[in-house]
Amino acid sequence: MDEQHHTPLFTGVLEHINKNPIPFHIPGHKQGRAADDTFRTFLGENAFKMDLINITPLDDLHHPQGIIKHAQELAAKAFGAEHTFFSVQGTSGAIMAMVMSVCGPGDKIIVPRNVHKSVTAAIIFSGAIPVFIHPELDKVLGISHGITPTSIEQALEAHPEAKAVLVINPTYFGIAADLEEIVKMVHSYRIPVLVDEAHGVHIHFHDDLPISAMQAGADLAATSVHKLGGALTQSSILNLQGTLISHERVQTVISMLTTTSTSYLLLASLDTARKQLATKGKELLTKTIELANYARIQINSLAYLYCAGSELLGSEAINQYDPTKLIISVKDLGITGYEAELFLREKHAIEVELSDLYNVLCIITPADSLSSISKLMEGLNHLEKVKKQSVTDVQVTVPDIPILALAPRDAFYAETETVLFQEAAGRISAESIMIYPPGIPIFIPGEIITNENISYIQKNIDAGLPVQGLLDETLETIQVIKEYKPFK
């Protein structure tokens, strides 16, 4: 454990800075001297001094041999992996590398429908064919949970030639299925388990949180260190273990997707965040969990708001949950989550993680305190008093998974034509459309658009939610696969 107090990358960068070398290399601001005065004053000179390029003393993320290699080795030990790769392209880049390391053109990959848009991008880039599984729908909260071991087994029985199974653990809302059981069952087919662990960097470091991907025996896991681990935004890792996937292959693919101008601010933040998680994570997270549970009790003391907790447990899709995620249902106020988000922003300067038709999501981290919880409660109390409306019977639904008529890559690159979105039912989409956050696709390139899709999207648009993905930002038209009339 003592070695986890070391920060070889951060320390190595500081040693280089302290030598005060005269730079005749990029970046051109040269320690901030050529940067805008206002921006330099705000950011501070140290940030500019650390904004370096991969010169020899600082190692190279594309071929790590020095301080980056050492830092990645310490991260692998901290996360229980055999190899850890740092990502400065966020977890989106790590997820794309994960999928593209195992899938090529025409290969099948089993994925939950509530995947992040980066998975869709990786499927398009690789030419893979997705086999979608619908996650379990929570009809009280109106959110999707995990995919069950049973549904994965059924998919594998139908598609034993699949190259991998991708699992979200935990979901954006902190829900985890039985990952150990899933890994055991998938490995019986001798195929790897890929885990989108974007929202679970902290779970490895506390026993009261869901089991981590590496603890469960998964093969690859893309993990956001910036989301809940204290690193700077866009800083993530890709963890690997086992013999089903070559670490050389992963290094090659992640390098293909990574800028050659890697940020040492981001890399150093990964090194120091790993140190903090490994040496103080349990202590910090114990306080965080206690604070989150306190907030949950306070929210549930209100008349019309509900914050889900341990009562969620028990179904096959919900084996564990992360209490630091506050899923706050506003259905009984008769308003949408988006209306609640706007109210909290405009009246109390509170920014939530996301909102949907039925909820707002707030995340509690070691940065929070009784003071921040008190301000949240003040806002929620005010919300109840002024926004309560008559409640109609809310029917929580999500559209069925559309039929995949064409490989996503083929559809993305096909010849297309523009049609009115409201008249697109029955056509094959050449685009993706989603509500972001969380970025779950309603349909992707190659799928047949249905009236149900169109109605569901319109419902989200009417509620003010951030529907995006189409070339036409007004959402009036959509690109579909061009139809050819037969010659007479």
N, C-alpha and C positions, 0 to 999 in steps of 0.2 A: 504493500500500500504506500510506502514511503516514496517510491518512484512516481506515484501519481501526483505528488506535490510539485514535480518538475514541469516546466513549460519550455521544452527545447526550442520550439519554433518562435514563440514570443521572445524568449531570452536571446535567441540568436539574432533576431531582428533588432532588438535594443542594442546589442553589442555592436552591430554594424552601424547603427545610427550614431552611437557614441564615439565612433572613430571619425565622425564628421568628414566622410569622403567627399571629394568634389565630383558631382555627377555630370557626366557628358552623355547621359542616356535618358530615355523616357522614364516617367512622365515629364512633360515639358514644363510643368509648373515649378519643378526643382525645389522641393521642400516648401512649396507654397509661395515662393518669391514672385512667381509670375501669375499667381491666382488673383481673382477679384478681391479687393481689399475687404469689402463687407463680408464676403463669404469666408475669407481667411480669418478674420477677426472672430466671427461667430464660431467657426469650427475649431479654431485653435491650432497652433503651429505643430503640435505633436502628431495630430492626425495627418497632416501633410508630410511630415517627416517619415511616417510609417507607410505612406502611399508609394510603395516601391514596385520594382519589376523584378522578374526572376533572373537576376544576375547571379553569377556562380556562388558567392558566399551565402546566398539565401536559398539555394536549392531550387528545384523545378518540380511543380506539381505534376507535370506530365511524365517525368522520369525521376521520382524522388530517390535521392541517395544520401541526403544529409539531414538537416533539421526537420524537413517535412516528413521524411521517412520515419524519423524517431518519434515525432509527434503522432503520426498515424499508428505506429506500433503501440504507444501508450493508450491511444483511444481504443484500439482493438482489445487490449487487456481490460480496459474499463467497461466496455460493453459486452465482454464475453465472446468476441468474434475472433476469427483467425486472421482476417485481413480487414482493415478499415481504409476507405478512400475518402478524402476530403472533397467536398463539392462547394464551389463558389457560384454554381448555377442554381442554387436553391435545391429543394427536394424534388422539384419538377425535373431538373436535369438528372438527379440521381434515379428517379423513377424511370425516366426514358432509358438511361443506361442499363437499368435492371432488366427491363423488358427486352431491349435490343441485344442483351448479352445471351439470351436464350432462344429468341425467336427470329426466324428468317421468313422470306416470302412463302405464303401458303401454310405456315405452321399455325396450329390452333393453340390458343391460350384461354384458360378458363378464368373469368373475371367477374366480380360483382358489378351490378348495374350502377351502383352509386360510387363509381370510380371517379377520381380527379381527372380533369381534362388532359393532364400530362400523359395519362395512360392511353387515352384516345390518340394523342399525338404520336406516342411510341408505336402504337399499332399501325398507324398510317406510315410512319417512317420505315418500319420493319417489313411491312407487307403481310403481317400476321392476320389471322382470322379470329375474332373474339367469339367465345362461347359465353354468353351472358347468363348470370344467375341473378334472379331477383332477391335482394336482401329482405329480411322480415320487416314488414311495415308495422309501425306502432300506431294504432288507430286512435289512441288517446292523444299522443303528442304530435302525430302527423309527420314523423321522421322515419328514415330507414335505419335499421340496425345492421348487424353483421349477417353474413351468409352462414348457413348451418353446415355442420359436418355431413348431415344427411343429403342436403342439396348438392354439395360438392361430390359426394360419392356417386350420386345419380348422374351427374355430369361426366364424371370419369368413366363410369360404366358405358355411357353413350359415346364418349370420345376418348378412348384409352390411348389414342395416338397424340393427345395434347402434350405440348412441350413444357408447360408449367401451369401452376395455379397461383393466381394473385389474390391476396387477402388484405383487407384493411384492418389494422389492429393497432390502437383502437380507432373507431370512427371519429369524425370531426366532433361528434357529440360525446365522445368518451366511452363508447360501448364496445365491448370485446366479446367475441364468441370463444369457444373452447379451442384455442390455437394449438395446444399440445395434441389434442385429438385429431385436428385437421392435418397437422404435420405428419403424424404417425400414419394416417390413412393415405395421404398423398404419396408419401415415401414408399408405401407398399407397391406403388406403380412405378417406382424408380424415376420419378420426375420431381423437380425442385418446387419449393414453396417460396414465392416472392411476397414480401410484406411491405405495404405502404404504411410506414410507421411515422408519418409526418407529424401526427399529433401525440406522439408517445415517447419523446426522448427521455422524459423523466421517469417513466414507469419501471425502467430497469433498476432504479436506485431506491425503491421502497417496496416493502412486502405488502402493503395495503393497497397497492395499485395493480392493474392488470399485468399479467406476465408479459415480458418483452419477447420480441421475435427471436433473439438469440437464445434466450432461456428456454423457449419452446422448441428449439431445434430447427428453425427455419433456415433456409439457405442464403437468401439475400434480403436485406431490409434497408429501405431508404428512410432516413430519420432526420427530421428538422431539428437542428440544435438551436436555431434562432427562434422558433415558435415558443418553446417552453423551457429552453435550457440555458438562456442567458447570453447566447452569441448574437452577433449582429445579423440583421436581416439579410437573407440570401445565403446564410452559412448552414450547410447540412453535411451529413455523412452517409456513406453507403457501406453497410457491414456485410461480411461474407463469411460463411463457414461451410464445412463439409467438402465432399469430393464431386458433387454433381455439376458444379460450375467452376471453371478454371479462373483463378484470380488474374492470370495473364489476359484472358479474354475480357474480363471486366475492366481491367486497366486500359486496354486498347479502346474499348467502346466509350468509356467515360472520358478518355482523352479526346476522342473524336468530337464529343459534344461540348467540350470545355474550351473557353477562351484561352489563348496563349498569354494574355495579359491578366494573369491571376492576381487578385487583390490580397495583399498581405495584411490589410486591416481585417478582412474576413477570415483569412487563415489564422491569424493570431487570436482572433476572438474564438475560433473553434478550439484552439489549444488551451486557452484559459478557461473556457466554459467546461471543457472536459475535466480539467483539474478541479473546478468547483463542484461539479456533479459527483466526481469520484471520491472527493475528500469530505465534502459537506452536504452532499445531496440528501442523505437520509434525514439529517437534522433539519435542513431547510424545508424539506417536503413534509415532515411531520407537522410543522407549524402551519404550512400551507393547507394541508388536509383539514386540520382543526379549524382553521379560519373559514374554509369553504363550507364545512359542515355547519358551522355557526351561522353563516350567511343563509344556508339552505333552510335552517330552522326559522330564521327571521322572516324569510320570504313566505314560507308556508304558514306563518301566523297571520298573514294578510288574508282578506276575505275572498279575493277573486283571482289571485295569482297562485300558480303551482310550480314548485321546483322539484323535479324528479330526483329520486335517490335510490336507496337499496331495494325499495319495493319493485324496481324494474327487474331484479334478478329472478331467474327461475326458468325462463324459456331457453330453448336450445341455442337461440341466437344471442342471448345475453348471459354469458357465463361470468363476466366481471364488468365493473364499470369504474370510471375515473371520477371520483367525487369533486375534483378541482374544476370540472366543467359544470357550470350552472345552467341547466336547460330550463328556462322560465317560460311556462305556457301562459299566454295572454288570451286564450280562447274565450274564457268566461267573462272577459271584459267586453266582448263583442267587437273587438278590433283585431287588426292583423299585427303580426310581429313587426312589420315595417313601420306601421303607424306608431308603435311603441318606441322603436328605434329613433324615429324623428323627434318624438316628444322628449325623450331623454337627452338627445343631442341639443335641441333648441332651448329647452327649459332648464337643464341641469349640467350642460357641457360634459355629458357622459357618453362615451363611445363604446358600443357593444361589439362583440366579435362578428356576429352576423344576426340577421333576422330572416324569417320566412313567413309563410302565411299564418302560422300559429304560435311562433315562439321567438324569443330573443335568446342568444347564447352569450354568457359572460364567462371569461376564464379567470381563475384565481391562480396567481403565481407567487413565488417568494417575494416579489416586489410589493405585494398587497399588505394591507394593515387594517386594523379596526377602523381607522379613519376612512380609508377608501370604501370599506363595506358600509360604513355609516352613510356616506354620500350616496352610494347605490340605493340603500334603503330609503333615504329621503326622496330620491327620484321615483322609486317604485310606489311609495306611499302617495306621492302627488299624482302619479299616473292613475292609480285606482280612484282617487277622488274626483278627477276631472274628466276621465275618459270612459267611465263605465257607460255602456250602452245596452240596449236590449239584445239578448242572445238568441240567435236562431239555432236550430239543430245543425251542427257542423258535421258534414260528411267528409272524413279524411280519405282522400284517394290519391293514387299516383297512376299514371298511364301504364298499360301493359308494355312490355319490351317490344319495340317494333321488329318486324321481320327484316333480317339482313338479306338483301337481294344481290349485293355486290360487295366484293372485298373493299374495306374502307380505303385502302391506298388506290385501288382502281377507280373508285368513285371520286376521290379527291382530285385525281389527275385527269378525269374523263372530260369530254367536251360537254359543256353545260349550256343551259338557257335560263333566263330569268322569268319567274312566274309570280303572281300575287300570292303572298303567304297564305291568305285565307282560302285560296283555291288550290292549294298544293297537295291536298289529300290524294293518296294513290300514287304520287310521284316518288322517285328515288332521290333522296337528298344528296347533294354534293357538299353540304356544309354540316357543321355541328351547331347546336343551340343548347344553352344551359342557363341556369340561374347561378350567378357567381357573386359572392361565395354562396355555397361551397364548391361550385364547379362541376356538378353532376350532370351528365348529358341527358337531355330529353330525347334527342336522337342524334346520330352521328352519320358521317358520309357512308352511303351504301344502304341505309335503312329506308324502308317505305314509310312515308309520312301518313299519319292517320288523322281523322277528324278529332279523335280523342287527344292526340298530341296538340293539335291546334287550339282546342278549347282550354287545355291545361295551361298552355303558354299564355293565352289571352287572359286567363284568370290571374296569373302572376303579374302580367303587364298592368292589368287594371288595379292590382294591389300596390303598384309602385315598386315592385321588386326588380333587382338588376338582371334582367334577361339579356344575354349577350351571345355573340358568336357569329352572327350573320355578317356578310359583307355590307349589307344594307342596314345601317345602324338605326334607321327608323322602324325596322322590322316589318316593313310593308311588303317587301319582296324577298324571294329566296332563290338560290341557285340550285337547280335540279338537273339530273342527267338528261341530256338532250334526247328527244324521241325522234326517230327517223320514220318517215312515211314510206311504205313499200312502193317500189316502182310498179307502174301499171303496164 
